[in-house]
């Protein structure tokens, strides 16, 4: 499963407030394309490595914030 040329890298959140830092996306990524990066306040947020991401969207499917309707 490779990345489609026209498909852009997945955006997990637009603002830090849209991420709870649960690491579910990090844990499920089959390519280990997500790392948890500490911000200036010491909280960790996921960051996607575009070179490793295959756009499988498992990170989106497992995200508890994105599942709230």
Secondary structure as GFF3:
##gff-version 3
##sequence-region A 1 69
A	DSSP	three_ten_helix	16	18	.	.	.	ID=ss1
A	DSSP	alpha_helix	24	28	.	.	.	ID=ss2
A	DSSP	beta_strand	34	38	.	.	.	ID=ss3
A	DSSP	beta_strand	44	48	.	.	.	ID=ss4
A	DSSP	alpha_helix	58	62	.	.	.	ID=ss5
A	DSSP	alpha_helix	64	67	.	.	.	ID=ss6
###
